[in-house]
Amino acid sequence: MILSILYLISNFTLGWLFFLSMLDKLMNKSAHLSSFEKYILIPKWGTKIAYISVILFELYLTIIFTSTKLTSTSIFIFIVGISIFNIAILVNLLNGKVNMSCGCGGVLESETLNFKMIIRNICFIFFAIFILTLKNNFTFISFSVLQKGVLIFISIKLILIFIILKELKVIKLSKQKLSRYLFLN
């Protein structure tokens, strides 16, 4: 039962993360197109194609994870997509371009590039492999619609906790900058 709950919460959480990321890209199209251009890894004419491809990729992941229809093929597509993002981040970090938005969107958005993003993405890959391993190696109990609703609610709460922790970090950094400014003047 615990593995069944863990499996569903993991799926729903990843599904919601990619949904929020996709939604942010759709709502802030010009900002995301601009961040795609700053990566300078594709020609300017390919920026819109990349933007649409990323949105479709995130839509696919949202559907796959929230419907719990993971297969080896879907995990392979996930790994290839996340690896492409990691390569783009790594190339820019190695070229010294850190003061730009990552273009991740949603909860995962960051105003600066850093190696933590690569580690986070690698963790997502291992997390997805873990979910697939659970699915392939264990028999799960079925849940009613109400029980799945509760698990979706828990997944959303996990994302909200992540958002709150991220904002608290921003507040802490802002307080540190303010105190340094006040003491220097």
ROMI-899179 format. One record per residue (C-alpha): residue number from 1; residue in three letters; chain; x, y negated, z. Coordinates in nm, 2 decimals, always signed. Example, Ala and Ser with C-alpha at 12.3 -4.5 7.8 and 13.67 -1.06 7.14 Angstrom:
BEGIN
+-----+---------+--------+--------+--------+--------+
! num ! residuo ! cadena !   east !  north !     up !
+-----+---------+--------+--------+--------+--------+
!   1 !     ala !      A !  +1.23 !  +0.45 !  +0.78 !
!   2 !     ser !      A !  +1.37 !  +0.11 !  +0.71 !
+-----+---------+--------+--------+--------+--------+
REM end
This chain:
BEGIN
+-----+---------+--------+--------+--------+--------+
! num ! residuo ! cadena !   east !  north !     up !
+-----+---------+--------+--------+--------+--------+
!   1 !     met !      A !  +0.00 !  +0.00 !  +0.00 !
!   2 !     ile !      A !  +0.28 !  -0.24 !  +0.09 !
!   3 !     leu !      A !  +0.45 !  -0.18 !  -0.25 !
!   4 !     ser !      A !  +0.12 !  -0.24 !  -0.43 !
!   5 !     ile !      A !  +0.08 !  -0.57 !  -0.25 !
!   6 !     leu !      A !  +0.44 !  -0.67 !  -0.32 !
!   7 !     tyr !      A !  +0.41 !  -0.57 !  -0.68 !
!   8 !     leu !      A !  +0.09 !  -0.78 !  -0.74 !
!   9 !     ile !      A !  +0.22 !  -1.09 !  -0.54 !
!  10 !     ser !      A !  +0.55 !  -1.08 !  -0.73 !
!  11 !     asn !      A !  +0.37 !  -1.06 !  -1.07 !
!  12 !     phe !      A !  +0.12 !  -1.34 !  -0.98 !
!  13 !     thr !      A !  +0.39 !  -1.56 !  -0.84 !
!  14 !     leu !      A !  +0.61 !  -1.54 !  -1.15 !
!  15 !     gly !      A !  +0.30 !  -1.58 !  -1.37 !
!  16 !     trp !      A !  +0.20 !  -1.90 !  -1.19 !
!  17 !     leu !      A !  +0.55 !  -2.04 !  -1.20 !
!  18 !     phe !      A !  +0.56 !  -2.00 !  -1.58 !
!  19 !     phe !      A !  +0.21 !  -2.14 !  -1.61 !
!  20 !     leu !      A !  +0.30 !  -2.45 !  -1.41 !
!  21 !     ser !      A !  +0.61 !  -2.49 !  -1.62 !
!  22 !     met !      A !  +0.42 !  -2.46 !  -1.94 !
!  23 !     leu !      A !  +0.15 !  -2.70 !  -1.82 !
!  24 !     asp !      A !  +0.41 !  -2.96 !  -1.72 !
!  25 !     lys !      A !  +0.56 !  -2.94 !  -2.07 !
!  26 !     leu !      A !  +0.22 !  -2.99 !  -2.23 !
!  27 !     met !      A !  +0.13 !  -3.28 !  -2.01 !
!  28 !     asn !      A !  +0.48 !  -3.45 !  -2.04 !
!  29 !     lys !      A !  +0.56 !  -3.37 !  -2.40 !
!  30 !     ser !      A !  +0.78 !  -3.67 !  -2.48 !
!  31 !     ala !      A !  +0.99 !  -3.63 !  -2.17 !
!  32 !     his !      A !  +1.05 !  -3.26 !  -2.24 !
!  33 !     leu !      A !  +1.12 !  -3.33 !  -2.61 !
!  34 !     ser !      A !  +1.38 !  -3.58 !  -2.49 !
!  35 !     ser !      A !  +1.54 !  -3.34 !  -2.25 !
!  36 !     phe !      A !  +1.55 !  -3.08 !  -2.53 !
!  37 !     glu !      A !  +1.73 !  -3.34 !  -2.75 !
!  38 !     lys !      A !  +1.99 !  -3.41 !  -2.48 !
!  39 !     tyr !      A !  +2.10 !  -3.05 !  -2.48 !
!  40 !     ile !      A !  +2.24 !  -3.12 !  -2.83 !
!  41 !     leu !      A !  +2.25 !  -2.74 !  -2.90 !
!  42 !     ile !      A !  +2.01 !  -2.75 !  -3.19 !
!  43 !     pro !      A !  +1.96 !  -3.01 !  -3.47 !
!  44 !     lys !      A !  +1.72 !  -3.29 !  -3.39 !
!  45 !     trp !      A !  +1.47 !  -3.16 !  -3.65 !
!  46 !     gly !      A !  +1.46 !  -2.83 !  -3.45 !
!  47 !     thr !      A !  +1.36 !  -2.99 !  -3.12 !
!  48 !     lys !      A !  +0.99 !  -2.96 !  -3.18 !
!  49 !     ile !      A !  +1.03 !  -2.60 !  -3.30 !
!  50 !     ala !      A !  +1.22 !  -2.52 !  -2.98 !
!  51 !     tyr !      A !  +0.96 !  -2.71 !  -2.77 !
!  52 !     ile !      A !  +0.67 !  -2.50 !  -2.92 !
!  53 !     ser !      A !  +0.87 !  -2.18 !  -2.89 !
!  54 !     val !      A !  +0.94 !  -2.24 !  -2.52 !
!  55 !     ile !      A !  +0.57 !  -2.32 !  -2.46 !
!  56 !     leu !      A !  +0.47 !  -2.00 !  -2.64 !
!  57 !     phe !      A !  +0.73 !  -1.80 !  -2.45 !
!  58 !     glu !      A !  +0.60 !  -1.94 !  -2.12 !
!  59 !     leu !      A !  +0.24 !  -1.86 !  -2.22 !
!  60 !     tyr !      A !  +0.34 !  -1.51 !  -2.30 !
!  61 !     leu !      A !  +0.51 !  -1.47 !  -1.96 !
!  62 !     thr !      A !  +0.21 !  -1.62 !  -1.79 !
!  63 !     ile !      A !  -0.02 !  -1.36 !  -1.95 !
!  64 !     ile !      A !  +0.22 !  -1.07 !  -1.90 !
!  65 !     phe !      A !  +0.29 !  -1.14 !  -1.53 !
!  66 !     thr !      A !  -0.06 !  -1.24 !  -1.43 !
!  67 !     ser !      A !  -0.22 !  -0.95 !  -1.61 !
!  68 !     thr !      A !  +0.04 !  -0.71 !  -1.46 !
!  69 !     lys !      A !  +0.09 !  -0.56 !  -1.81 !
!  70 !     leu !      A !  +0.47 !  -0.54 !  -1.78 !
!  71 !     thr !      A !  +0.66 !  -0.31 !  -2.02 !
!  72 !     ser !      A !  +1.02 !  -0.26 !  -2.09 !
!  73 !     thr !      A !  +0.97 !  -0.47 !  -2.41 !
!  74 !     ser !      A !  +0.82 !  -0.76 !  -2.22 !
!  75 !     ile !      A !  +1.10 !  -0.75 !  -1.96 !
!  76 !     phe !      A !  +1.35 !  -0.74 !  -2.25 !
!  77 !     ile !      A !  +1.19 !  -1.05 !  -2.41 !
!  78 !     phe !      A !  +1.19 !  -1.22 !  -2.06 !
!  79 !     ile !      A !  +1.57 !  -1.14 !  -2.02 !
!  80 !     val !      A !  +1.65 !  -1.27 !  -2.37 !
!  81 !     gly !      A !  +1.46 !  -1.59 !  -2.32 !
!  82 !     ile !      A !  +1.60 !  -1.66 !  -1.97 !
!  83 !     ser !      A !  +1.95 !  -1.58 !  -2.10 !
!  84 !     ile !      A !  +1.91 !  -1.84 !  -2.38 !
!  85 !     phe !      A !  +1.82 !  -2.10 !  -2.12 !
!  86 !     asn !      A !  +2.12 !  -2.00 !  -1.91 !
!  87 !     ile !      A !  +2.35 !  -2.03 !  -2.21 !
!  88 !     ala !      A !  +2.22 !  -2.38 !  -2.29 !
!  89 !     ile !      A !  +2.26 !  -2.49 !  -1.93 !
!  90 !     leu !      A !  +2.61 !  -2.34 !  -1.91 !
!  91 !     val !      A !  +2.73 !  -2.50 !  -2.23 !
!  92 !     asn !      A !  +2.62 !  -2.84 !  -2.11 !
!  93 !     leu !      A !  +2.77 !  -2.79 !  -1.76 !
!  94 !     leu !      A !  +3.10 !  -2.69 !  -1.92 !
!  95 !     asn !      A !  +3.08 !  -3.00 !  -2.14 !
!  96 !     gly !      A !  +3.04 !  -3.21 !  -1.82 !
!  97 !     lys !      A !  +2.68 !  -3.30 !  -1.90 !
!  98 !     val !      A !  +2.51 !  -3.28 !  -1.55 !
!  99 !     asn !      A !  +2.32 !  -3.60 !  -1.53 !
! 100 !     met !      A !  +2.02 !  -3.49 !  -1.74 !
! 101 !     ser !      A !  +1.69 !  -3.32 !  -1.68 !
! 102 !     cys !      A !  +1.70 !  -2.94 !  -1.71 !
! 103 !     gly !      A !  +1.37 !  -2.94 !  -1.90 !
! 104 !     cys !      A !  +1.24 !  -2.65 !  -1.69 !
! 105 !     gly !      A !  +0.91 !  -2.83 !  -1.61 !
! 106 !     gly !      A !  +0.68 !  -2.77 !  -1.32 !
! 107 !     val !      A !  +0.81 !  -2.65 !  -0.99 !
! 108 !     leu !      A !  +1.14 !  -2.55 !  -1.14 !
! 109 !     glu !      A !  +1.22 !  -2.90 !  -1.28 !
! 110 !     ser !      A !  +1.55 !  -3.07 !  -1.17 !
! 111 !     glu !      A !  +1.69 !  -3.41 !  -1.27 !
! 112 !     thr !      A !  +2.04 !  -3.28 !  -1.29 !
! 113 !     leu !      A !  +2.20 !  -2.96 !  -1.43 !
! 114 !     asn !      A !  +2.39 !  -2.74 !  -1.19 !
! 115 !     phe !      A !  +2.52 !  -2.38 !  -1.15 !
! 116 !     lys !      A !  +2.24 !  -2.31 !  -0.90 !
! 117 !     met !      A !  +2.00 !  -2.30 !  -1.20 !
! 118 !     ile !      A !  +2.19 !  -2.02 !  -1.36 !
! 119 !     ile !      A !  +2.20 !  -1.83 !  -1.04 !
! 120 !     arg !      A !  +1.82 !  -1.89 !  -1.00 !
! 121 !     asn !      A !  +1.75 !  -1.76 !  -1.35 !
! 122 !     ile !      A !  +1.97 !  -1.45 !  -1.29 !
! 123 !     cys !      A !  +1.76 !  -1.39 !  -0.98 !
! 124 !     phe !      A !  +1.44 !  -1.42 !  -1.19 !
! 125 !     ile !      A !  +1.58 !  -1.15 !  -1.42 !
! 126 !     phe !      A !  +1.66 !  -0.92 !  -1.13 !
! 127 !     phe !      A !  +1.32 !  -0.99 !  -0.98 !
! 128 !     ala !      A !  +1.15 !  -0.90 !  -1.31 !
! 129 !     ile !      A !  +1.35 !  -0.58 !  -1.34 !
! 130 !     phe !      A !  +1.26 !  -0.50 !  -0.98 !
! 131 !     ile !      A !  +0.89 !  -0.55 !  -1.06 !
! 132 !     leu !      A !  +0.92 !  -0.32 !  -1.36 !
! 133 !     thr !      A !  +1.10 !  -0.06 !  -1.15 !
! 134 !     leu !      A !  +0.83 !  -0.07 !  -0.89 !
! 135 !     lys !      A !  +0.57 !  -0.03 !  -1.17 !
! 136 !     asn !      A !  +0.75 !  +0.26 !  -1.33 !
! 137 !     asn !      A !  +0.84 !  +0.45 !  -1.02 !
! 138 !     phe !      A !  +0.54 !  +0.43 !  -0.78 !
! 139 !     thr !      A !  +0.17 !  +0.49 !  -0.80 !
! 140 !     phe !      A !  -0.02 !  +0.19 !  -0.69 !
! 141 !     ile !      A !  -0.36 !  +0.17 !  -0.53 !
! 142 !     ser !      A !  -0.63 !  -0.03 !  -0.70 !
! 143 !     phe !      A !  -0.75 !  -0.35 !  -0.56 !
! 144 !     ser !      A !  -1.10 !  -0.50 !  -0.58 !
! 145 !     val !      A !  -1.14 !  -0.84 !  -0.75 !
! 146 !     leu !      A !  -1.17 !  -1.00 !  -0.41 !
! 147 !     gln !      A !  -0.85 !  -0.84 !  -0.29 !
! 148 !     lys !      A !  -0.67 !  -0.95 !  -0.60 !
! 149 !     gly !      A !  -0.81 !  -1.30 !  -0.54 !
! 150 !     val !      A !  -0.65 !  -1.30 !  -0.20 !
! 151 !     leu !      A !  -0.32 !  -1.19 !  -0.34 !
! 152 !     ile !      A !  -0.34 !  -1.47 !  -0.61 !
! 153 !     phe !      A !  -0.41 !  -1.71 !  -0.33 !
! 154 !     ile !      A !  -0.10 !  -1.59 !  -0.14 !
! 155 !     ser !      A !  +0.11 !  -1.63 !  -0.46 !
! 156 !     ile !      A !  -0.01 !  -1.99 !  -0.50 !
! 157 !     lys !      A !  +0.08 !  -2.05 !  -0.13 !
! 158 !     leu !      A !  +0.43 !  -1.92 !  -0.19 !
! 159 !     ile !      A !  +0.47 !  -2.17 !  -0.48 !
! 160 !     leu !      A !  +0.34 !  -2.45 !  -0.26 !
! 161 !     ile !      A !  +0.59 !  -2.36 !  +0.01 !
! 162 !     phe !      A !  +0.86 !  -2.37 !  -0.25 !
! 163 !     ile !      A !  +0.74 !  -2.72 !  -0.37 !
! 164 !     ile !      A !  +0.73 !  -2.85 !  -0.01 !
! 165 !     leu !      A !  +1.08 !  -2.72 !  +0.06 !
! 166 !     lys !      A !  +1.20 !  -2.88 !  -0.26 !
! 167 !     glu !      A !  +1.05 !  -3.21 !  -0.16 !
! 168 !     leu !      A !  +1.19 !  -3.19 !  +0.19 !
! 169 !     lys !      A !  +1.53 !  -3.15 !  +0.03 !
! 170 !     val !      A !  +1.47 !  -3.46 !  -0.18 !
! 171 !     ile !      A !  +1.36 !  -3.66 !  +0.12 !
! 172 !     lys !      A !  +1.67 !  -3.55 !  +0.32 !
! 173 !     leu !      A !  +1.90 !  -3.65 !  +0.03 !
! 174 !     ser !      A !  +1.72 !  -3.98 !  +0.00 !
! 175 !     lys !      A !  +1.76 !  -4.05 !  +0.37 !
! 176 !     gln !      A !  +2.13 !  -3.96 !  +0.35 !
! 177 !     lys !      A !  +2.18 !  -4.20 !  +0.06 !
! 178 !     leu !      A !  +1.99 !  -4.47 !  +0.24 !
! 179 !     ser !      A !  +2.19 !  -4.43 !  +0.56 !
! 180 !     arg !      A !  +2.52 !  -4.44 !  +0.36 !
! 181 !     tyr !      A !  +2.40 !  -4.76 !  +0.19 !
! 182 !     leu !      A !  +2.30 !  -4.92 !  +0.51 !
! 183 !     phe !      A !  +2.63 !  -4.84 !  +0.69 !
! 184 !     leu !      A !  +2.84 !  -4.96 !  +0.39 !
! 185 !     asn !      A !  +2.66 !  -5.30 !  +0.38 !
+-----+---------+--------+--------+--------+--------+
REM end
